[in-house]
């Protein structure tokens, strides 16, 4: 069945498929370039995301913006969303049935955006999209080609805020992401290659 942004948006905002709908303030569908070559998928909305209805606007989101700037991109040039669209209470990890309830929405988002590269931010999206056997510490920075789309697992920005030792490997991953976009002819800001560190 072919979907559209208005149809998907209406469905997500009215969704009551799992218990997370009972405690949400706002649904957080996603934002950015609706035809972006690069898509980021996180775990779920936090407190500030739930309050504003926008993904990655808290401290982790600000760090993600800096990481994008370091490779010469802005959040307006990418698409950012999460596995689940409603905040889990106390920012806990989304449970299996909650992830499954939202998975069709995520598939529709991917089908509409049609990214060339998807970055899984942290363990939850990595395992949900690439398999339960994936481990972020072992598999981060390793490209996975699935149905013509390149997947890169890397640390969630929140993990970098908790553990500064993860910043260097995450920076190496982001340099790989930039290189892959250039290789695919999909790099967004020609001639403006950021080279700052995260």
Order of alpha helices (4+ residues) and beta strands (2+ residues): alpha-beta-beta-alpha-alpha-beta-alpha-beta-alpha-alpha-beta-beta-alpha-alpha
